[in-house]
Amino acid sequence: MGLIEGFFSYAVPVGFGYLFFRLIKPKTDSGNIPLHYAQLFFAWSLFITTSVKMPQFLITPDKAHLFMWLSPSLVFGLIAFIAGFVYGKFK
């Protein structure tokens, strides 16, 4: 893998992670503090897992690497959503 391919295989997942973050992050303060923090924690979780796990899928696109990105994203996303909701309840 060359320098250009290596750069794009890491830059593209960070871009996708940022896109997911912007789509999920709450736009305005709705007054529902627990849901606000739950969405914010989930958005950060998805940004991090996409930035870390997706480059391997772009280097070697197959079902196994897609699952290695998707499963931590869903598991950590659910944990982050619950943690954000609990944090918002007690804040």
Order of alpha helices (4+ residues) and beta strands (2+ residues): alpha-alpha-alpha
